[in-house]
């Protein structure tokens, strides 16, 4: 991606550069999940708004992604979540429709790990850690209840917290990558069963 395609130039150079550095960091970390871009969808534009990730098509049929992130001074980590959508989409887990709802959960887990690596210590980190300390039965009950209510805020964090609890806290990134590889090798297996939900 060209720096000129990254966020509107109306923002201050410092704020744009902060987001640009975090974007590059996230893309480099995703490279381990999608080596040589074999499964990764190229992110061609980053705009203000959302947050969301959307898939576009070139006239010749190839795909690329556009992401939108709300540009703020206190929630930079949202860009990590949106970048990881380009790893999840087109992966075997995404193609198995039983696991589609776990996409944002994996994105949230990835965001948490990178926020910890970069010492961002946002409100998101505290919220996720609160979910991580809840027992599986409570998380499952609240997830089902809030999924039925269409409450996305609570739908993703409980599932993301189970992914993180399955990781080794002393090596979050490596163990998250190991779980990712294992689950993508067996995409038809129930993630709810694997993560005790």
Buried (B, 14 or more C-beta within 10 A) or exposed (E): BEEEEBBEEEBEEEBBBBBBEBBBBBBEBBEBBBEEEEBBBEBBBBBBEBBEBEEEEEEEEEEBBBBBBEBEEEBBBBBBBBBBBBBBBBBBBBEBEEBEBBBBBBBBBBBBBBBBEBEBEBEBBEBBEEBBEBEBEEBBBBBEEBBEEEEEEBBBBBBBBBBBBBBEEEEBBEBBBBBBEEBBEEBEBEBBEBBEB
